[in-house]
Every structure is written in C-alpha cells, then in structure tokens.
C-alpha cells in the first residue's frame, strides 16, 4: 500500500482550505497514493470560538468533500480532523474521519487528549472549546488494521500500545504540532511510537502560521516499524509519500519480537495503582 501524508497551511478560510486539500489529494493520487491522510483541522484552523461557531455534523461540508474524493478516486482518505458539532454540548469534538474507496465513512475517532499547555509563550486551552473523546478506535483496511490518533495524543504511549495490541499495523497522527514543540519533539516521538510498537506511522502536519497564534512545524512524515523515515515534507504545502511493506513489518516483528515478549502479568500491579489514582475518592481513607 502506498500512503501519502498531506501537509497544509490551513487557516480560517474554510472553502480555500478544502480547495487546497483537494488539489494535493489529486496530486498524491497521481503519484500512486492509495491511502491519503490530511492534517488536524485541515478544513478550518482558527480560534476555538470560531471552530465552535462553524462546527459541522459528520455529514457536513468537509466530510462530504473528503467522502466524494475517496469515492471518485477509489482511495482511502483519512480526513485528518474536523470540528464536529455535538448535540446538546457547547463544545465541539476534534474528530478524525476515515473514508473507504466507495466513499463510506468507515470510522470516526474523537481526540482523547486535550492540548492544555503553555509553550513558546502561548497558552493553549483546547478543553475550553473542545470535548475530549474517550474511545480508542481502529479500523480494517484491505491490507492492514489502522489505528487512529490526533496530534497531542502522540505524547501518550499507552494509547499507541493499546492500538498495537488491538492489531494495528499502521497508525495515523494528523496534527497541528507547533514549532515550539515540533523542533525538538515531533520526529523523536513519532519514531519512538513506531519503534516500540513495530508499526508504520503516517503523520500529516500543518505547516506555517495561522490566526490567532498558530505556528506549525510541518515535517509531515511516514515512518516504518524500524523507525526509519521513509519520506517527509519538511516545509511548504505538499506531501510525503511512501510504500508500506507489511511483509517487512512481519519480518521485523518476527526477528525482534518485543510485542510478543511483553510481560503483561508483571505490569498488572502498576495498572491497578494507576486505576486507583484516577478513580474519584481514591486515597480518601489513607
């Protein structure tokens, strides 16, 4: 399977963003891509208030566009993420959508980890306008099981290990990773997730500036299960493209069987302590 990680400089002009995405999708298909992944908030990147105002249902303008490209071109499209309107909730979900070659929506993943941090002199508070998801999502393609994640999820290895144990052989990481964090962490974290779980990582990122304070790192890339960068798009709008050799994945897992050598029984006490710490009232009688 040939995959493409599409790099955009999205902004608050939704129609312009969708038009640019379509142009790059078509270019990547001409280059042989069968699976195309768009970045986080590919159809609209702006302040949280704007995302909430223009949020769409899962059959809205952006989703219909991606589904139409998948159906017309006969390819898989990972529609990075969109701001999904939630019934009875003022906040939106940051939702990644996977469409099959017939245009059918195969899966929807709502970003679990909210980017509430202070980096590069900017305070980010995604949870002020976005509702965190709670479900881990994977879906079957013809050749492999695909795990779905979004941006800040990358810093939580438990999610990626859970996807690997669920059979994922590739994982998508649509992102708007900042310059401040991306310069030092983006490649390191992507390669670490690929190496420790022995799967392919397809990571399309936003690039460049967008209002009100976004400055994204770019460097969209595709990484193999050994941690090698197969291709990357360092800056500008474009795409990284590479063949995913699942036979090579199986060879790596057979020769260095770290997943098979896990000791789940030895980790059980740690998992129990973690659950106790996260449970309401934990430690109330300590």
N, C-alpha and C positions, 0 to 999 in steps of 0.2 A: 504494500500500500504506500502510495506517495502522499505525504502530508505537507500542508503549507500553513505557516504561522503569519498572518497578515498584520502588518504594522500601519497604524493610522495616527493622524493628529486630529482627533475629533474635537469638536467644540460645541457651542450651544445652538448651532445651526443644523437642526436635525435633517432636513432634506439634503443639504450639502454633504453631511456625513454619510448618509445612505447612498448617495450617488457615488461618492469616492469609494466606499466599500464595494459597491457593485463593480466598479472599474477594476479594482485589484482582484476581486474574486474571479472575474472573467480572465484576467491575465494569468492568474495562477492555474486555472483550469487548462488554459492553452499550454502551460508548461508541464501538464500532466498530473496535476494535483487531483486526488480522489477524496481527500478529507481536508477541508479548509476551516481554519479556526480564526475567528475575529477577536479583537481585544475586548477588555472590560469596557462597558458603557460606550460601545462603538457607534451607536446611533445618536447619542446625546451625552456630552460630557460638560457638566457645569455645576453651579452651586446646588446644594441639597434642596433648597427651596424650589429651584427650577425643575429638578428631577421629580419632585413630588407633584408639582403642578402639571407636568407633561407626561406623567407615568401612563403606561399603556397596559391593556389586558394582554393575555398571551396570544391573542389573535389580532393585535394591533398592527400599526403600520410597519414597524421594524420587523416584527415576527413574520408578517405576510411577505415582506420583501425577501427575507432570508429563505423562507419556505419556497417561494417562487423560483429563486436562483437554484436551489437544490433540485427541484423538480425539472426545470428546464435543462439544466446542465448534467443531471444524473449523477450528482455527487453528494457526499455527506457534508453538512455545514454545521459547525459549532458557532452559534450566534453569540459569541463572547458573553456579554451580559447586557440586559436592558433593565430599566426601572419599571418594575411590574406593579401595577395598581393592585392593592389588597382590599378586599371587601371589608368595610367597617373599620378600617385602620388608616390613620392619617399618614403613617409611614409607608414606604414602598419596600419591596423586596429587590435585592440585587440578583437578578435571575439569569442563569446561563441556560440556553436552549440548544438542543441537538435535533437536527432535521435529517431524515433519511433521503435517499435518492429519488423517492417518489413524492417528496415534499411533506411527508407526515412528520409531526413532532414526535420524536422517539422518547425524549427525556427532558425534564426541567430540574435544575439544581439551584437552590436559593443559598447564596453565600452565608456560611455559618459564622465566620469570624469578622467582627466589625473593626474597621481601622480607626480606633480611637487613640491617637498618639500625638506627640509633639516632636516633630523632626524638621530640620532645616529652617527653623524659625517660624514654622507654620503649625497651627493647631488643627488637627483633623478630627472630626467627631461624626463619623458615619452614623452612629446609633441615634443621633438627633433626628435623622430623617429616614433611616433605613431600619427595617425589621430583620433581625438575624434569623437565618434558617436553622433547622435542627435535624435535617435528614441527609445522610450520606447517599450519594446517587452514582450508579454506574449503569452502563447500557451496552448491549451487544451490537457490534458491527459485524460485517461478514467474516472478517479475519481475526478479530480480537475484541476483548471487553475493554471499554473505555471508561475511565474514572473522571468525574467532573469536579473541578475546584475553581476558585476565583481568587486571584491576587494575594491578599493578606493571609489567606489560608496556607500559603506556602511556608509560613513560619511555624506551622503546627504539624509535626511529623506523624502524630497519631492518626490524622486523617488519611495521609498517604499510605501508611501501613495498613489501615483498615481497608482501603481500596485494593491494595495488593493482595491481601488475604481473601478478598471477595473475587479475585480472579483477574483484576485489571492488568493488562499488558501495555497500555498506554494511558497517560493522564494529560488532560488539557488544563492550562493555567492562564486563562485570559486575564490581563492585568492592565492597571494604570500605575505601575510601580514608579515611585518618584525618583528624581535624580539624586536627592539627598541619600536615600537608602539604596537605590539601584547600583550606584557606582561601586559600592563595597559588598553588597549582599545578593544581588539578583542572580548572577551567574553561580556563585558559591552555593546558594540554596537550591537552585534548580538542579545542579549537578549532584548535590548530596541526595536529593529526593530520588533521582534516577538511579544512583549507585546503590543506595541502601535498600531500595525496593526492586531493583533489577527490571525496570520497565522504561519505555520511551516516554519522554516528556515533550509536549508540544506547547510552547509558551509565547503566544502573541501579546505584545505590549503596546501601549500607547507611546507616542513619541512627541516631544516638543511641548510648547506652552498652550494653555487653555484657561479661560477665566473660571473662577476668580483668582486662583493661585496655583493651578496645576502646572507642574513642570515634570514631564515623564521621561524616563530614561531610555526608552527604546530597547535596542539589542534583543529584539524578538529572536527566539532560537528554538532549535529542535535538538534534543539530546538523546543518545542511545543508552541502553541499560548498563554499559560500561562507564558511563559518564562523559563520553566524548561528544563534543559539539559537532553535529553533522552539518549544520548551516546556521547562519544568523544574519539578521538585517540590523546593522549597528545603528544607523541614523536615517532620518528621512522616511517617507512613506514607501512601502514596498512589501516584500515578503521573504521569509526564509522557506526553503523547500528541500525535502529530503525523502528518500525511500526508507520505510520502516521494515526491516528484515526480521520477521518474527522467528525465523529459523535461527538467526544469530542470538536472539533473546533466549530461546530454549537452550542453546549451546552454553551460554553464559550461566544460566541457572543450573545446568547440569554439572558444569565444571567447578563452579564456586557456589554451592548450594546454601547460601546464607538464609534464604527464606525457609528452606526445609530444615535447617539446623536450629531454628528458633526453639527456645525453651519456655513455652507459654506457661507451664506449671511453675517455673521459677519466678515469673513476673506477677503471679496471681495476687500475692500479698500487697504488692505495690499498687495494683489496680484497685484492690479493696480499700486501701488507705485513701487513694485519690477520690473514690466514690464517697467515702465518709466525709472528706473535707468539703466536697461540693454539695452535700445534702444539707437542706435547711435544718438548723438546730444542731448540727454536728458539733460535738465538744461542749454542749450546754451544761453537762454534768461533770465536766472534767475538773 
